[in-house]
Amino acid sequence: MMLSEAAPGKVHIVHGDILTYKMERAFPKHLQKKWEDDPPNVHIIGNLPFSVSTPLIIRWLENVSNRDGPFVYGRTQMTLTFQKEVAERLTATTGSKQRSRLSIMAQYLCTVQNRFTIPGRAFVPKPEVDVSVVHFTPLVQPKIQQPFKLVEKVVKSVFQFRRKYCCRGVEIMFPEAERLKKSEQMLMLADVDPTLRPAQLSILHFKNLCNAYRKMCDEDTSLFSYNYREELKQKKRTRKKGHLEQSEREDQL
């Protein structure tokens, strides 16, 4: 409230949850610009709590992809704080140790810059880690032109086994019965070396993987709904049920 009192009529304070607040309604429509134009006179600046920073930036990146939420005004820029380790992942280059799912998801949609680091001692109460300030400017054209959920699934799957060859992560995108055949087909279509590690894959590699997966999904409409984790859970339930039935039979003997 001190801010609004110090600048009467110039600052509007809204108390709410950033995860649910509708920022597309927060600013006047005359601030909207075409996506191809320079960024609008709207800027998201935030000192994010560590507990929500990753899910929040993923949500905003999806908004960038869909050009909705705070990005209905155009290529709205963001300047946000993250735990230093998270900031390093967001800006990590191909082949670096910090290269991760976040690196790809942010960089295929935005120009991402790690501006500077603030030591933890500058905050009260003092956090146990340092904080970095990261700047995002949405790209006019994303580096991967596929739906956000498809890109997210491919990237998440590949980085599921970050210390193994990338082919291991590609495999889990397909049902067990056709896993080997389909994963080899996808890697061949994408012209990606199956023995590269996930961190060694460039944005171009992921673009090719996403395009190949999209082609395969168009040919088999049930493919995108396949969920590796759900298959594992179903196997565990089946094994558990089998063990229980076996125990019951033994009890009856």
N, C-alpha and C positions, 0 to 999 in steps of 0.2 A: 504493500500500500504506500510505502514511502516514495516509490517511483512516481505513482500517479499524483501524489500530493506535490512533489517537486516540479512536475510538469503538467499542470492542470489543462485538460483538454487535448493533450498530445499523446498521452499514454493510456492505453486501455488494458486493464488487468483482467484476465479470465482465470478463475480457479477451476481446474478440471484435470482429467486424466489424459495425458498426451496420447495414450494408446487408443482412446476412443473419441478424442476431440476432432470435430469436422473442420479441418483447416481450409477446405475448399469454400467455406462460407465465411471465413474470417476477414476477408479483405474485399474492397469494392471492385466491381467488375471492370471498371475503366483501367485497372492495372494490368489486365490480361494482355498478353502479347502472343503472336504466332510462334509456334515451336521453332521455326527457322530463324526467328529474329534473335537479337541479343537478349540475355536474361532479363526478366521483368524487375521492377522496383519492389520486389518481395524477397526477403532473405530469411532463411531459417537459421537461427543461432541458438545453440543449446549446450548447457553443461549437463550431459546425460548421466543419470544414475547407472552404474555399471550393470545392475540387474536387468535393465531393459534396453541397453544400448544395442546389442546385437539383434534381437527380434525387431526393434524399432527401425534400424537402418535397413533390414531386409524388407520390412513393410514399405518403407519409403522408396526403396529401389523398385519394388513392384509397382508402386504408384508412378515412378518415372517411366517404367516400361509401358504402362497403360495410359499415361498422361492424365491421370486423375488425382484426387486428393489435393495436396498443396501444389501439384504441377498442372492444375487446370489453368493457372495463370501464365504458363509457359515453362521455360527451363529454369525454374526456381533454384537458386544456389543454396547450399547448406554449409554451415561452418559449425562443426560439432566436436565435443570432447569425447575421447575414448580412453580406456585403459591403454597404456603405451603398447602392450603386446597386441591388443586388438587393432590399434592404428597401424602397427607394422604389418599385420596380416592384410589389412585393407589396401595397402600401398605396395605390397611385396611384388618383386619382379620375377619373371620366369626363372626357375632354377634355384631360387633362394629358399632358405630353411623355413621362412615364414609364409611361403606360398601356400594358399589354402582356398577353400570354397569361397570365403569372403573376398579374396583377391579377385577371383573371376567375376563374381556376381556384381561387385562394385565397378570394376574396370571395363566391363563390356558395355555398361550403360553411362558411365561418367568419367570425366577427367578427375582423378583423385590425387590430392596433394597433402602430404604430411607437413604442415606449416612449421610447427615448433612444439617443444615439450615443456610442460610445466611441472616442476618438482613437487612431489607430494607435500612437502613442508609448507607450500604456499596456501594450502587449504586448511580450514578449521571445520570439523576435526580433520586431522591429517590422515589420508588414506595410506595403506601399506605399499602402494605402487605409484609410479609417476603417471602423469596424464598427458596425452598428446592432442593437439588441435588439428583436425582434418577438414579440408575444404573439398566440396563436391560441386562440379558443374556438369549437369546432364549434357550428353552429346546430342547433336542434331540428329545423327543416325546411329543407333546402337551397333556395336561391332558384331553382334549376333542377332540376326533378324528372325527370331522365333519367339513364340509365346513364353512369358516369364516362367510359368510352371514347368514347361518342358526343359528350358535351360537349367532351372533349379534342380530338376530330377537328374539330369545327366551329370551336372557338376557335383552334386551331393553323392551320387553313386560312385563316381570315379575317385573322389577323395575319401570314400568309406574305408579304403585300405591304402592309406597314403604312403606306407613304406613298401608296398608291393608294386609289381608292374601294373600299369593302368588297365591291362586286360582283365585283371581280377575285379575291378570295380565295374567295368562294362558288363561283365558276365551277369552280375546280380540284377541287371535291368530286364532279364528274360527268365521265363519259367524254366524250372530245372530240366524238363524233358527236352528242350531245344536250346539250352543255354550255350553250349559250346559252339554249335553251328551258327546261331544268331549273333553271338558276340564277335565271332570271326568275320561274319558278313558285315557287321557294322564298322569294325575297324578297317576292313578292306575298302568299304565305300568311302570312309573318311580319310583314307590314306594316312593312317596314324600307326606308328611303330608300336606294337603291343608290349614291347619291353621297356618303354619309357616309364618313368615314375610319374605319378600325378603332378608333382611340383615342376616337372620338366616340360609340361604341356603349356603351350602358348595360348593366347586368346584365339588365334587362328585354328589351332588344333581343336579347341572346344567348339568353335564355329562349325568345323567340318563334322565333328561328332554329333552335334545337335541337328545339323542338316540331314545326316545319315539316319539318325534315330527318327526324325520327323517323317522321312520317306518310308521307313519301315512301319511306322504307326499308321500312316495313310493306307498302307497295303493291308495292315491287320489292325482294325479299329479297337480290338480288345487289348492290344499290347500296352497302351499307355496306363491303363488301370492296374496293371500287374504291380504288386507290392512285395518285395523280397522279405521284408520284416514280417508281414502278415503270413507269408508262406512258412517262415520259421516258427511263428507262434502256433500255426495250425499243426505243424509236425510235432511240436512239444505237447500240444493237447492230445493228439492221437497217441503218442507214446505213453503219456500219463494214463489215458483211458485204457490202453492195452495192459499196462502194469496193474491197474486196479482190477481189471477183469481176470488177469492171471492170479492175483492174490485171492480173489473171491473163489475161483475154482479150486485153489489149493486148500482154502478153508473148508470147502465142502467135502474134501477127500477124507 
